Amino acid sequence: MVSKSAATFALATALLSWAGMASAETDPLADPAAQRIRASFKVDGIALLDAHADHAARMGICAPSVFAGLKWCVSGSVDEKKDDVVYAKTTGYNIDADGRIVYAISSRRGYPLKREAFDGIVQAIGERFGGGAAVLAFRKAAGDAPAADSVIAVWGGARLVQLTEAEYAQVEAGQSLKRGHLIDHRFNLVLSAKSREPVYKVEGEAGFVLQLMVTAPDRADVILRAVYPPVFIPAPGKPAAEAGHPLVAETVRRAPRAASAERPAERANAPAADDRRKRIEAERGLSAERLLREEAERRIAEEKAARAELERMAGEERRTFERERERLAAERKAAEERAARAEAALKAGAERRSMEEAQRNAADAKRAAEARQQEADRKAAEDAARRAEAQRAETQRTEAQRAEAERKAAEERRAAEPKRAEDAKPPDENVGGPEEAERKPEAERLPPEAARPQVTLWSFAETQDRATEERLFRARAIFGAPDGAPGGTLAVEIAFECRAVGRDRRLRAYARGFDRKTLAGVAFRAGGEDSFGVRAAVRIDGQPPQTGLLFREHQDDIASILELPMTTAERAREISRAAAWLRHDAVAIEFPLATGTVAATIAPKDASLRRVLEACAQ
């Protein structure tokens, strides 16, 4: 049989268990204080004791909570904007078995709010609610932990109770008290517990908690909570399994046998025994209640530790996200800087190319101007040579006319002198007759060709192209046909050109036929079976004349004379053309033009022509 004490203990345990269940099953909607909190405060549009179905669409999937009989639902982090400032908002809540929201929390991280506005906001909420708040402020300078400046305000029947030392140790170790959500001034329970800064349990009835934490000079974290604490009180545990242990039953059964001998005395002291028994039963009931309360607190601590771990993980995810966002921002900034540098490089390259193009255009214009100047100089030299040739021809005609006049005068004198001598001379002195008298003057006369010596003037010019570093040496002379001969207005311009670029030398020698009066070109007369060749009589250094072949160039009035003085042996030895010309003293050529013939004698050792040939012979 079970003793009366054991029965009393079981009854007390059952009564405590029923009382806890009755307290847990009390309908909070029937509480006027809870109704006032529900009607007055909203947490991100959520009122205390709202149905979960009203807000499930914007919440994530709900999972079992660390608190017995409850579930935890949380939304993802959302970026919102106020006054062009972006902050992160997260909302979550606990629901009971009936699907009612018994705890709601919403955090706004980085909200645009200054510390000077904290007190005014708390006062304004209290005036609108119609009741003052219990305010808990905390401020601490930076040290082992970061600086903290926080204000917590509580309205309604909720009250904040600071943890005991044993509870601090549990929270510091990451364990949950399992007695509802904890509140600290850093939103970091483990750090606050390690520093032994205020950490609070929420007890009492329905209430609203506002927490404002400074994070920057013009930024703050704003945390809103609506809470119904009674649902977080754990239910009392069942009687221990050891109550039915044989040792316990044996102990309880032995007590009446030991007391049977003293039954008269016990019966005499019945009132005192009843009082003592009641006191023992009460003490046992209190012990059971304390054990149940400690078990509930342990569960709450574990749940709180699990929540803290979740918050820590969420914080770590937030920090990782922030670091990733900062990294992406840095990469974007670096990419923008690289793009700016590339754009600047492209712009500089375009400017450099534009400058180079301008320089090239200027150089081209300068070269064109120099080419025009050279052409003008060439034409001026040609005009000067033509004028000199015309003057020379005029001089030759004048001298020829004067010589002809002198010859006629001499002939007239010679014709008149025999008669005068015959008249003046004695007859015996006329030995030999007039023929002997005229013989000496006739021998002393100069031939007509000697009376008109051929004068050749060679012009020299030297130019240089700065862009290509090309130097050009040129010597030119003009030879005309004799006056009175067929084609007396014909002339031949002979030019020697040496182009020098670095160590490269190229010699060009050509003859150009033209009319001295009209300055129009006159074509060379092609002969024989080679329509491109011009056959001319050539006499080198006074040797007998021979036939040479001139090659017409791209125009009919220009023919090359470069190969004329070279022999077959010199061509075989690949002697330079300039050296071949310098080996001779005179090269006489009769150029057959379409309307006449022009004779020219080229003296390679003339000063101007020699400079050109020596430049190409180096």
Secondary structure by P-SEA (a helix, b strand, c coil): cccaaaaaaaaaaaaaaaaaaaaaaccccccaaaaaaaaccccccccccccccccccccccccccccccbbbbbbcbbbbbcccbbbbbbbcccccccccccbbbbbbccccccccaaaaaaaaaaaaaccccbbbbbbbcccccccccbbbbbcccbbbbbbcaaaaaaaaacccccccccccccccaaaaaaaccbbbbbbcccbbbbbbbbccccbbbbbbbbbbcccccccccccccccccaaaaaaaaacccccccaaaaaaaaaaaaaaaaaaaaaaaaaaaaaaaaaaaaaaaaaaaaaaaaaaaaaaaaaaaaaaaaaaaaaaaaaaaaaaaaaaaaaaaaaaaaaaaaaaaaaaaaaaaaaaaaaaaaaaaaaaaaaaaaaaaaaaaaaaaaaaaaaaaaaaaaaaaaaaaaaaccccccccccccccaaaaaaacccccccbbbbbbbbbbbbbbccccbbbbbbbbbbbcccccccccbbbbbbbbbbbcccbbbbbbbbbbbbccccbbbbcccccccccbbbbbbbcccccbbbbbbbbcccccccccccccccaaaaaacccaaaaaaaccbbbbbbbcccbbbbbbbccccaaaaaaaaaaac
